[in-house]
């Protein structure tokens, strides 16, 4: 049920009522008793969507398995020898 804002055109009194959408608007001012009350257009309250059924990325806490893992393993540094031979390799002599 929404909360409606009202203002009395006679005395300027502003008030709110928690009503069903199907309820008739308030006509009588609770302050002065005159029948000059109008419903105001308001911005309403903010909406916060939480829970299942909405976008998976909205308001969720990160799961430990969702941590970003490196896609490839780091490349090894080339040998500083330049010829590509390993120490102790005697097969090429």
BELCOR-V393104 format. One line per field, one symbol per residue. ss: DSSP state (a for helix, b for strand, c for the rest). phi: phi as a letter, one per 40 degrees, with the letter a starting at -180 (. if undefined). A space follows every 50 residues. Layout:
ss = ???
phi = ???
This chain:
ss = cbbbbbbbcccccbbbbbbcccccccccccccccccbbbbcccccccccc cccccccccccccaaaccccccccccccccccccccccccccc
phi = .cbbbbacccbgcbabbcbcccccccbbcccbgccbcbcccbcgccbbcb gchbdcccfccccdccccbccbcccccccccgcgcccgcbccc
